Amino acid sequence: MRAPVLVAHALERRVRLRAPALAGHRGACARVAAQLAADPGCEVVTARPATGSVIVERFEGGLDPERLRGRLAELVSEARDDDGRLLAPPRPDAHPGPTRVARALAHAFAGINADVREALDYRADLGTLLPVVFATAGLAEVGVTRRLPAPAWFNLLWWSLRWFMTFNPGAVSEELRHAAGGAPGAEDGERGERGERGEACPPGGDL
């Protein structure tokens, strides 16, 4: 059975593919990229373990996205992790997962962030640049207007929600388990997954 692979974006000489099973497997990404690069039509192949994306580029001639998708699906289906096990797509969490729109936006921004990081030679990314830009803009506004404006109501609302989620992870996790329908196996499944990763579960099940 072939691993699921999607064509995320396609141009004549640049195709971005997404293989969820590759996410989090740096060694497997490197091996699959090397195998795909052996194809004469794939001159540059870049695999990103953070997102499971594979970018194929060609300097002359065009690329066939569907042929690349099929070839990558074959390679991912045969790939193994560092422990010698076949790769498997990430298991869905016990609580309701993100929507399709949220996944698409997250994947798009992850790709943009990876491009920015590569362009800056891994010295910075959007997570570093945007706070600096916003802080500089705020200081510039204060310097120009010569006054310190009070925060808008929506800023105060957002900060209060953000701080609540930051300092009340147990309450948020409990509500997510309830949103999953209160299934008896939801919490146990989460504990088992944490145990497989070697993480300790605190007494009482609160995270």
BAPA-721011 format. One record per residue: x, y, z of N, C-alpha, C in turn; residue number from 1; residue in three letters. Coordinates in steps of 0.001 Angstrom, whole numbers, always signed. Layout:
BEGIN
[site [X,Y,Z],[X,Y,Z],[X,Y,Z],NUM,"ALA"]
...
This chain:
BEGIN
[site [+838,-1193,+0],[+0,+0,+0],[+876,+1246,+0],1,"MET"]
[site [+614,+2168,-933],[+1435,+3356,-1046],[+1081,+4373,+37],2,"ARG"]
[site [+2125,+5092,+484],[+1906,+6148,+1468],[+1238,+7338,+793],3,"ALA"]
[site [+353,+8040,+1497],[-313,+9202,+887],[+666,+10338,+642],4,"PRO"]
[site [+649,+10862,-566],[+1483,+11999,-953],[+607,+12977,-1723],5,"VAL"]
[site [+722,+14255,-1413],[-81,+15281,-2051],[+808,+16254,-2821],6,"LEU"]
[site [+274,+16813,-3896],[+953,+17879,-4623],[+483,+19195,-3999],7,"VAL"]
[site [+1359,+19828,-3222],[+985,+21051,-2523],[+1049,+22270,-3428],8,"ALA"]
[site [+2033,+22306,-4324],[+2194,+23458,-5214],[+3029,+23010,-6406],9,"HIS"]
[site [+2674,+23464,-7574],[+3376,+23015,-8779],[+3581,+24173,-9746],10,"ALA"]
[site [+4833,+24369,-10152],[+5208,+25258,-11230],[+5896,+24415,-12303],11,"LEU"]
[site [+6268,+25038,-13396],[+6864,+24266,-14484],[+8163,+23598,-14050],12,"GLU"]
[site [+8979,+24300,-13276],[+10290,+23764,-12900],[+10462,+23627,-11383],13,"ARG"]
[site [+9371,+23733,-10645],[+9454,+23579,-9183],[+8147,+22994,-8667],14,"ARG"]
[site [+8255,+21882,-7971],[+7083,+21183,-7445],[+7293,+20937,-5957],15,"VAL"]
[site [+6287,+21282,-5178],[+6335,+21014,-3734],[+5340,+19899,-3433],16,"ARG"]
[site [+5850,+18812,-2874],[+5036,+17663,-2495],[+4968,+17579,-980],17,"LEU"]
[site [+3919,+16930,-503],[+3787,+16752,+943],[+3529,+15289,+1263],18,"ARG"]
[site [+4411,+14728,+2080],[+4280,+13344,+2531],[+4199,+13347,+4057],19,"ALA"]
[site [+3004,+13261,+4640],[+2866,+13336,+6099],[+3717,+12313,+6848],20,"PRO"]
[site [+3948,+11140,+6241],[+4715,+10104,+6933],[+6166,+10511,+7150],21,"ALA"]
[site [+6682,+11467,+6376],[+8067,+11899,+6526],[+8256,+12895,+7661],22,"LEU"]
[site [+7180,+13513,+8112],[+7282,+14541,+9149],[+7909,+13972,+10416],23,"ALA"]
[site [+8941,+14643,+10892],[+9612,+14226,+12116],[+10687,+13175,+11930],24,"GLY"]
[site [+10957,+12757,+10698],[+11961,+11719,+10442],[+13079,+12309,+9585],25,"HIS"]
[site [+14064,+12917,+10225],[+15138,+13593,+9502],[+15955,+12625,+8657],26,"ARG"]
[site [+16306,+11473,+9234],[+17105,+10503,+8492],[+16372,+9963,+7281],27,"GLY"]
[site [+15103,+9629,+7457],[+14313,+9116,+6338],[+14155,+10183,+5258],28,"ALA"]
[site [+13998,+11449,+5663],[+13887,+12536,+4676],[+15148,+12614,+3828],29,"CYS"]
[site [+16303,+12510,+4468],[+17563,+12593,+3730],[+17704,+11428,+2752],30,"ALA"]
[site [+17321,+10228,+3192],[+17455,+9065,+2314],[+16481,+9135,+1139],31,"ARG"]
[site [+15247,+9525,+1411],[+14253,+9627,+342],[+14650,+10717,-649],32,"VAL"]
[site [+15163,+11834,-153],[+15596,+12922,-1037],[+16740,+12459,-1939],33,"ALA"]
[site [+17674,+11692,-1377],[+18793,+11195,-2184],[+18308,+10229,-3258],34,"ALA"]
[site [+17359,+9369,-2912],[+16822,+8427,-3900],[+16066,+9154,-5006],35,"GLN"]
[site [+15286,+10175,-4620],[+14528,+10918,-5619],[+15452,+11743,-6505],36,"LEU"]
[site [+16546,+12244,-5927],[+17501,+13033,-6696],[+18246,+12191,-7725],37,"ALA"]
[site [+18230,+10858,-7553],[+18894,+9983,-8527],[+18159,+9965,-9858],38,"ALA"]
[site [+16912,+10409,-9868],[+16149,+10502,-11113],[+16750,+11611,-11968],39,"ASP"]
[site [+17080,+11347,-13234],[+17702,+12370,-14085],[+16863,+13635,-14223],40,"PRO"]
[site [+15557,+13532,-14051],[+14706,+14710,-14194],[+14606,+15561,-12954],41,"GLY"]
[site [+15199,+15105,-11849],[+15142,+15849,-10581],[+16535,+16371,-10255],42,"CYS"]
[site [+16804,+17610,-10568],[+18153,+18139,-10392],[+18419,+18572,-8951],43,"GLU"]
[site [+17411,+19125,-8292],[+17572,+19544,-6891],[+16375,+19036,-6100],44,"VAL"]
[site [+16647,+18312,-5018],[+15582,+17776,-4167],[+15859,+18194,-2724],45,"VAL"]
[site [+14891,+18825,-2107],[+15021,+19274,-718],[+13868,+18701,+97],46,"THR"]
[site [+14193,+18008,+1180],[+13172,+17436,+2065],[+13217,+18156,+3402],47,"ALA"]
[site [+12043,+18499,+3923],[+11959,+19231,+5181],[+11271,+18376,+6237],48,"ARG"]
[site [+12034,+17872,+7203],[+11450,+16995,+8231],[+10378,+17667,+9071],49,"PRO"]
[site [+10449,+18983,+9234],[+9474,+19662,+10090],[+8057,+19572,+9542],50,"ALA"]
[site [+7922,+19585,+8212],[+6597,+19589,+7604],[+6306,+18369,+6746],51,"THR"]
[site [+7332,+17564,+6462],[+7136,+16433,+5558],[+7047,+16863,+4104],52,"GLY"]
[site [+7526,+18059,+3795],[+7484,+18574,+2427],[+8734,+18151,+1664],53,"SER"]
[site [+8553,+17902,+387],[+9666,+17578,-509],[+9567,+18509,-1714],54,"VAL"]
[site [+10624,+19274,-1954],[+10644,+20239,-3059],[+11577,+19720,-4137],55,"ILE"]
[site [+11057,+19643,-5344],[+11841,+19159,-6495],[+11987,+20318,-7477],56,"VAL"]
[site [+13225,+20553,-7918],[+13490,+21644,-8847],[+14274,+21121,-10045],57,"GLU"]
[site [+14089,+21820,-11153],[+14790,+21464,-12376],[+15125,+22755,-13118],58,"ARG"]
[site [+16372,+22863,-13602],[+16816,+24094,-14244],[+16394,+24175,-15711],59,"PHE"]
[site [+16320,+23036,-16376],[+15910,+23017,-17776],[+14831,+21956,-17961],60,"GLU"]
[site [+13843,+22266,-18784],[+12749,+21326,-18998],[+11702,+21444,-17909],61,"GLY"]
[site [+10603,+20722,-18067],[+9518,+20778,-17109],[+9467,+19572,-16197],62,"GLY"]
[site [+8638,+19671,-15168],[+8440,+18589,-14214],[+6998,+18102,-14299],63,"LEU"]
[site [+6812,+16805,-14132],[+5486,+16196,-14137],[+5060,+15955,-12689],64,"ASP"]
[site [+4192,+16794,-12110],[+3824,+16657,-10692],[+3248,+15296,-10338],65,"PRO"]
[site [+2405,+14735,-11197],[+1789,+13449,-10881],[+2807,+12315,-10900],66,"GLU"]
[site [+3736,+12365,-11830],[+4772,+11329,-11859],[+5648,+11420,-10617],67,"ARG"]
[site [+5977,+12653,-10210],[+6777,+12838,-8998],[+6004,+12378,-7765],68,"LEU"]
[site [+4719,+12659,-7736],[+3908,+12226,-6597],[+3903,+10706,-6481],69,"ARG"]
[site [+3732,+10026,-7627],[+3732,+8572,-7598],[+5075,+8000,-7182],70,"GLY"]
[site [+6162,+8585,-7699],[+7499,+8099,-7355],[+7795,+8324,-5881],71,"ARG"]
[site [+7428,+9506,-5360],[+7661,+9775,-3944],[+6826,+8851,-3071],72,"LEU"]
[site [+5597,+8548,-3487],[+4749,+7628,-2722],[+5406,+6252,-2628],73,"ALA"]
[site [+6020,+5800,-3723],[+6719,+4508,-3689],[+7887,+4536,-2704],74,"GLU"]
[site [+8683,+5604,-2763],[+9855,+5697,-1893],[+9457,+5789,-421],75,"LEU"]
[site [+8422,+6575,-130],[+7987,+6725,+1265],[+7406,+5419,+1792],76,"VAL"]
[site [+6709,+4679,+940],[+6133,+3400,+1368],[+7211,+2390,+1740],77,"SER"]
[site [+8385,+2521,+1121],[+9480,+1592,+1405],[+10457,+2133,+2435],78,"GLU"]
[site [+10341,+3421,+2777],[+11291,+4045,+3703],[+11084,+3542,+5127],79,"ALA"]
[site [+12140,+3610,+5895],[+12109,+3188,+7295],[+12721,+4262,+8175],80,"ARG"]
[site [+12303,+4259,+9434],[+12849,+5240,+10368],[+14202,+4774,+10874],81,"ASP"]
[site [+14768,+5510,+11817],[+16100,+5180,+12320],[+16131,+3864,+13094],82,"ASP"]
[site [+14961,+3361,+13508],[+14887,+2082,+14213],[+14567,+921,+13279],83,"ASP"]
[site [+14498,+1197,+11979],[+14243,+140,+11008],[+12790,-183,+10784],84,"GLY"]
[site [+11875,+651,+11310],[+10453,+393,+11131],[+9909,+1200,+9959],85,"ARG"]
[site [+8909,+640,+9282],[+8269,+1354,+8184],[+7623,+2631,+8709],86,"LEU"]
[site [+7680,+3668,+7890],[+7089,+4940,+8291],[+5575,+4833,+8281],87,"LEU"]
[site [+4955,+5577,+9165],[+3492,+5618,+9237],[+3068,+7056,+9435],88,"ALA"]
[site [+1942,+7451,+8848],[+1455,+8822,+9058],[+1216,+9071,+10538],89,"PRO"]
[site [+1381,+10315,+11005],[+1130,+10628,+12416],[-292,+10235,+12820],90,"PRO"]
[site [-416,+9642,+14000],[-1726,+9247,+14491],[-2525,+10462,+14929],91,"ARG"]
[site [-3835,+10490,+14628],[-4649,+11632,+15069],[-4747,+11669,+16582],92,"PRO"]
[site [-4817,+12854,+17136],[-4939,+13007,+18578],[-6324,+12580,+19043],93,"ASP"]
[site [-6460,+12391,+20357],[-7753,+12003,+20909],[-8770,+13138,+20789],94,"ALA"]
[site [-8312,+14395,+20921],[-9228,+15517,+20814],[-9413,+15900,+19348],95,"HIS"]
[site [-10467,+16662,+19034],[-10711,+17034,+17636],[-9525,+17766,+17051],96,"PRO"]
[site [-9081,+17355,+15869],[-7923,+17959,+15239],[-8267,+19249,+14525],97,"GLY"]
[site [-7269,+19911,+13961],[-7518,+21156,+13237],[-8330,+20918,+11976],98,"PRO"]
[site [-8998,+21953,+11526],[-9810,+21860,+10316],[-8909,+21844,+9084],99,"THR"]
[site [-9515,+21571,+7924],[-8746,+21558,+6684],[-8159,+22929,+6382],100,"ARG"]
[site [-8934,+23972,+6645],[-8437,+25321,+6389],[-7247,+25622,+7298],101,"VAL"]
[site [-7356,+25235,+8583],[-6258,+25472,+9519],[-5011,+24712,+9095],102,"ALA"]
[site [-5193,+23460,+8662],[-4038,+22678,+8202],[-3400,+23313,+6974],103,"ARG"]
[site [-4223,+23767,+6027],[-3688,+24365,+4805],[-2918,+25644,+5113],104,"ALA"]
[site [-3490,+26490,+5997],[-2805,+27720,+6361],[-1503,+27441,+7102],105,"LEU"]
[site [-1556,+26495,+8037],[-351,+26156,+8793],[+744,+25623,+7870],106,"ALA"]
[site [+347,+24778,+6919],[+1333,+24222,+5991],[+1916,+25327,+5107],107,"HIS"]
[site [+1066,+26259,+4658],[+1540,+27350,+3806],[+2532,+28234,+4557],108,"ALA"]
[site [+2187,+28608,+5798],[+3076,+29466,+6566],[+4361,+28734,+6955],109,"PHE"]
[site [+4278,+27421,+7202],[+5485,+26659,+7509],[+6430,+26665,+6314],110,"ALA"]
[site [+5868,+26544,+5106],[+6699,+26600,+3909],[+7326,+27970,+3726],111,"GLY"]
[site [+6536,+29044,+3942],[+7081,+30400,+3829],[+8180,+30617,+4866],112,"ILE"]
[site [+7940,+30147,+6084],[+8935,+30306,+7146],[+10220,+29561,+6801],113,"ASN"]
[site [+10087,+28365,+6224],[+11274,+27605,+5840],[+12052,+28322,+4733],114,"ALA"]
[site [+11330,+28933,+3779],[+11997,+29684,+2707],[+12745,+30897,+3276],115,"ASP"]
[site [+12108,+31602,+4232],[+12757,+32756,+4853],[+14000,+32325,+5613],116,"VAL"]
[site [+13897,+31211,+6342],[+15041,+30723,+7103],[+16207,+30357,+6183],117,"ARG"]
[site [+15906,+29711,+5065],[+16956,+29348,+4128],[+17573,+30586,+3479],118,"GLU"]
[site [+16724,+31581,+3124],[+17224,+32803,+2492],[+18159,+33573,+3418],119,"ALA"]
[site [+17914,+33490,+4725],[+18755,+34192,+5707],[+19837,+33292,+6272],120,"LEU"]
[site [+20099,+32170,+5590],[+21168,+31241,+5988],[+20971,+30751,+7424],121,"ASP"]
[site [+19705,+30502,+7809],[+19340,+29942,+9109],[+19734,+30845,+10281],122,"TYR"]
[site [+19915,+32146,+10011],[+20216,+33086,+11094],[+18940,+33594,+11775],123,"ARG"]
[site [+17826,+33565,+11056],[+16560,+34051,+11618],[+15411,+33474,+10805],124,"ALA"]
[site [+14213,+33565,+11368],[+13003,+33139,+10665],[+11883,+34113,+11017],125,"ASP"]
[site [+10660,+33795,+10593],[+9547,+34704,+10867],[+9301,+34878,+12361],126,"LEU"]
[site [+9544,+33812,+13136],[+9361,+33898,+14575],[+10315,+34883,+15225],127,"GLY"]
[site [+11446,+35163,+14569],[+12404,+36139,+15075],[+12170,+37514,+14472],128,"THR"]
[site [+11901,+37547,+13165],[+11784,+38822,+12471],[+10531,+39598,+12840],129,"LEU"]
[site [+9366,+38920,+12886],[+8117,+39631,+13114],[+8073,+40344,+14470],130,"LEU"]
[site [+8475,+39694,+15589],[+8477,+40440,+16857],[+9382,+41671,+16811],131,"PRO"]
[site [+10535,+41549,+16148],[+11449,+42695,+16042],[+10795,+43818,+15231],132,"VAL"]
[site [+10156,+43449,+14108],[+9496,+44452,+13265],[+8376,+45154,+14031],133,"VAL"]
[site [+7521,+44385,+14716],[+6408,+44985,+15443],[+6905,+45850,+16610],134,"PHE"]
[site [+7928,+45391,+17321],[+8467,+46182,+18427],[+9074,+47485,+17915],135,"ALA"]
[site [+9787,+47399,+16793],[+10385,+48604,+16209],[+9305,+49579,+15747],136,"THR"]
[site [+8247,+49049,+15125],[+7148,+49906,+14676],[+6463,+50588,+15856],137,"ALA"]
[site [+6280,+49848,+16964],[+5654,+50439,+18145],[+6498,+51552,+18738],138,"GLY"]
[site [+7814,+51327,+18838],[+8703,+52361,+19363],[+8748,+53573,+18436],139,"LEU"]
[site [+8702,+53303,+17131],[+8715,+54410,+16165],[+7457,+55254,+16306],140,"ALA"]
[site [+6310,+54609,+16516],[+5064,+55355,+16686],[+5119,+56240,+17926],141,"GLU"]
[site [+5646,+55699,+19020],[+5768,+56493,+20241],[+6716,+57663,+20018],142,"VAL"]
[site [+7823,+57414,+19289],[+8774,+58480,+19042],[+8220,+59581,+18168],143,"GLY"]
[site [+7369,+59232,+17195],[+6818,+60228,+16283],[+5686,+61013,+16938],144,"VAL"]
[site [+4775,+60304,+17624],[+3604,+60982,+18202],[+3889,+61619,+19562],145,"THR"]
[site [+4999,+61211,+20198],[+5368,+61741,+21517],[+4325,+61431,+22579],146,"ARG"]
[site [+3602,+60323,+22418],[+2639,+59921,+23445],[+2518,+58404,+23446],147,"ARG"]
[site [+2135,+57879,+24598],[+2013,+56434,+24774],[+535,+56069,+24797],148,"LEU"]
[site [-16,+55583,+23682],[-1455,+55287,+23638],[-1802,+54062,+24473],149,"PRO"]
[site [-3023,+54050,+24980],[-3508,+52876,+25722],[-3816,+51744,+24748],150,"ALA"]
[site [-3596,+50482,+25142],[-3886,+49357,+24244],[-5361,+49303,+23871],151,"PRO"]
[site [-5660,+48903,+22658],[-7040,+48754,+22210],[-7699,+47586,+22939],152,"ALA"]
[site [-9024,+47594,+22985],[-9755,+46558,+23727],[-9485,+45166,+23182],153,"TRP"]
[site [-9348,+45048,+21824],[-9127,+43712,+21270],[-7730,+43196,+21599],154,"PHE"]
[site [-6783,+44112,+21756],[-5455,+43681,+22197],[-5512,+43152,+23628],155,"ASN"]
[site [-6228,+43861,+24496],[-6362,+43407,+25884],[-7068,+42059,+25948],156,"LEU"]
[site [-8098,+41877,+25107],[-8822,+40611,+25090],[-7904,+39476,+24639],157,"LEU"]
[site [-7154,+39720,+23577],[-6245,+38682,+23076],[-5180,+38332,+24098],158,"TRP"]
[site [-4595,+39349,+24750],[-3558,+39080,+25743],[-4122,+38283,+26918],159,"TRP"]
[site [-5343,+38614,+27338],[-5929,+37883,+28464],[-6148,+36413,+28105],160,"SER"]
[site [-6640,+36150,+26882],[-6841,+34759,+26458],[-5515,+34028,+26339],161,"LEU"]
[site [-4514,+34711,+25783],[-3206,+34079,+25607],[-2572,+33725,+26954],162,"ARG"]
[site [-2652,+34650,+27910],[-2078,+34389,+29228],[-2844,+33290,+29960],163,"TRP"]
[site [-4175,+33267,+29785],[-4954,+32202,+30422],[-4518,+30841,+29909],164,"PHE"]
[site [-4379,+30686,+28589],[-3976,+29406,+28009],[-2553,+29046,+28405],165,"MET"]
[site [-1690,+30052,+28580],[-299,+29784,+28949],[-186,+29270,+30381],166,"THR"]
[site [-961,+29870,+31282],[-814,+29532,+32700],[-1849,+28531,+33210],167,"PHE"]
[site [-2740,+28069,+32337],[-3726,+27068,+32740],[-3749,+25902,+31741],168,"ASN"]
[site [-2603,+25270,+31489],[-2588,+24169,+30512],[-3436,+22987,+30944],169,"PRO"]
[site [-3540,+22753,+32274],[-4337,+21629,+32749],[-5805,+21808,+32420],170,"GLY"]
[site [-6333,+23021,+32636],[-7742,+23283,+32347],[-8021,+23177,+30849],171,"ALA"]
[site [-7089,+23689,+30035],[-7262,+23620,+28580],[-7256,+22174,+28105],172,"VAL"]
[site [-6330,+21365,+28624],[-6248,+19957,+28228],[-7499,+19192,+28640],173,"SER"]
[site [-8004,+19495,+29844],[-9217,+18819,+30314],[-10413,+19161,+29427],174,"GLU"]
[site [-10514,+20426,+29019],[-11620,+20838,+28160],[-11517,+20175,+26787],175,"GLU"]
[site [-10300,+19999,+26286],[-10120,+19327,+24993],[-10557,+17866,+25082],176,"LEU"]
[site [-10277,+17222,+26212],[-10713,+15834,+26387],[-12244,+15763,+26437],177,"ARG"]
[site [-12877,+16739,+27075],[-14339,+16764,+27121],[-14907,+17025,+25737],178,"HIS"]
[site [-14218,+17868,+24948],[-14699,+18171,+23597],[-14627,+16957,+22694],179,"ALA"]
[site [-13756,+16006,+23060],[-13642,+14780,+22272],[-14815,+13844,+22510],180,"ALA"]
[site [-15719,+14243,+23383],[-16913,+13434,+23625],[-16857,+12664,+24915],181,"GLY"]
[site [-15774,+12878,+25681],[-15647,+12183,+26955],[-15447,+10699,+26800],182,"GLY"]
[site [-14869,+10276,+25653],[-14642,+8854,+25425],[-13700,+8305,+26479],183,"ALA"]
[site [-14022,+7137,+27069],[-13184,+6602,+28138],[-11753,+6373,+27701],184,"PRO"]
[site [-11531,+6039,+26428],[-10174,+5710,+25996],[-9364,+6903,+25585],185,"GLY"]
[site [-9964,+8104,+25593],[-9237,+9270,+25104],[-8038,+9572,+25975],186,"ALA"]
[site [-8252,+9615,+27310],[-7151,+9937,+28206],[-6133,+8820,+28239],187,"GLU"]
[site [-6606,+7552,+28264],[-5678,+6433,+28291],[-4827,+6407,+27050],188,"ASP"]
[site [-5432,+6715,+25888],[-4666,+6724,+24650],[-3597,+7788,+24684],189,"GLY"]
[site [-3930,+8945,+25286],[-2952,+10009,+25379],[-1811,+9605,+26291],190,"GLU"]
[site [-2160,+8939,+27414],[-1101,+8481,+28325],[-183,+7478,+27632],191,"ARG"]
[site [-798,+6559,+26854],[+21,+5561,+26172],[+958,+6189,+25187],192,"GLY"]
[site [+460,+7205,+24463],[+1317,+7865,+23471],[+2464,+8586,+24152],193,"GLU"]
[site [+2168,+9260,+25285],[+3227,+9942,+26020],[+4236,+8945,+26571],194,"ARG"]
[site [+3740,+7776,+26996],[+4650,+6770,+27520],[+5591,+6247,+26458],195,"GLY"]
[site [+5094,+6089,+25218],[+5947,+5620,+24137],[+7043,+6622,+23824],196,"GLU"]
[site [+6770,+7925,+24059],[+7793,+8919,+23801],[+8722,+9103,+24988],197,"ARG"]
[site [+8469,+8359,+26078],[+9332,+8462,+27236],[+9011,+9634,+28137],198,"GLY"]
[site [+7806,+10222,+27995],[+7413,+11342,+28824],[+6613,+10845,+30025],199,"GLU"]
[site [+6857,+11461,+31142],[+6156,+11052,+32366],[+4793,+11698,+32427],200,"ALA"]
[site [+3786,+10945,+32847],[+2433,+11469,+33035],[+2268,+11814,+34507],201,"CYS"]
[site [+1911,+13061,+34828],[+1749,+13436,+36239],[+577,+12708,+36861],202,"PRO"]
[site [+619,+12532,+38204],[-479,+11848,+38894],[-1801,+12565,+38648],203,"PRO"]
[site [-2857,+11783,+38491],[-4176,+12351,+38321],[-4537,+12621,+36871],204,"GLY"]
[site [-3508,+12565,+35976],[-3796,+12715,+34547],[-3805,+14141,+34077],205,"GLY"]
[site [-3659,+15164,+34970],[-3638,+16557,+34531],[-2326,+16845,+33851],206,"ASP"]
[site [-2387,+17575,+32760],[-1158,+17901,+32033],[-698,+19308,+32400],207,"LEU"]
